[in-house]
Each structure stands twice: as structure tokens, then as C-alpha cells.
Amino acid sequence: MKFTVDKHERYVVIEPLTDFLDGEAAAKLKGEFMLRNTGGQRNIVLNLCQVADANEDGLRMGLLARRLCKASGGLFILTGLNQKLVDLLKITNLSGYFKVAASVSKAEDMIFGNEIRLDLRGEE
């Protein structure tokens, strides 16, 4: 499975280039999440605009990214979800675990809001 990585100063956008997100695709994304996080990126946006469907294993990979980002004070945000993916998150009881944004620019707003909050608290 291929994906694009769009690196910004305060966050990275990862976009899987597949129409179905399964356990095999998720394993590749997990490696990328770990690489980005250990490389200093604490905010990750997973843009699922190319993904038409997924299975539970495909969605669960986001739990690792969420944990990594949260541990470093950052955010893991899903964006580009179609109604099928939104419904799947609800059915698998995962919707409460993820922050969801309507677009990458909305995710960026969430990230910058969090970064400002951290700066005001004096955290890095």
C-alpha cells in the first residue's frame, strides 16, 4: 500500500492511497506513525479522503498513533472520512477515541489551537 506524507512545521499529513484500509495497510501506516513520532512530529493528521471502506483492523491502527501523539502532547486527527467510515467508527466503538475534522485545514486549526495552549502553559 502506498501513501503520501506532507510534512509541515508543526504537523504531518499522511494520506493512504488505497480504497480499502485493512490490517496489512494498517501495519505499514503504524510504522510510518512511529517513524514520524520518533522524528519529532507530535501532531499527525490521517487524511482518509481516498479510502472508501475499511475493516476494524484498518481503523484500530489509529489507536497507536493517538497514543504516540498524546504522550508527546500532540494530536492525532482523522479527516476526509466518508459516511461509511464514520458509521464503522461508531459500530466498532472507536468514534470516542479519535478527533475528527471535516478537512485538513480544520485539523490544522485544531493543531494550532493545541500548540498555543501548550505554549501558554510553558510546555514543549
C-alpha positions, 0 to 999 in steps of 0.5 A, a space after each residue: 500500500 502506498 501513501 503520501 506524507 506532507 510534512 509541515 512545521 508543526 504537523 504531518 499529513 499522511 494520506 493512504 492511497 488505497 480504497 480499502 484500509 485493512 490490517 496489512 495497510 494498517 501495519 505499514 501506516 503504524 510504522 510510518 506513525 512511529 517513524 514520524 513520532 520518533 522524528 519529532 512530529 507530535 501532531 499527525 493528521 490521517 487524511 482518509 479522503 481516498 479510502 472508501 471502506 475499511 475493516 476494524 483492523 484498518 481503523 484500530 491502527 489509529 489507536 497507536 498513533 493517538 497514543 504516540 501523539 498524546 504522550 508527546 502532547 500532540 494530536 492525532 486527527 482523522 479527516 476526509 472520512 466518508 459516511 461509511 467510515 464514520 458509521 464503522 467508527 461508531 459500530 466498532 466503538 472507536 468514534 470516542 477515541 479519535 478527533 475528527 475534522 471535516 478537512 485538513 485545514 480544520 485539523 490544522 486549526 485544531 493543531 494550532 489551537 493545541 500548540 498555543 495552549 501548550 505554549 501558554 502553559 510553558 510546555 514543549 
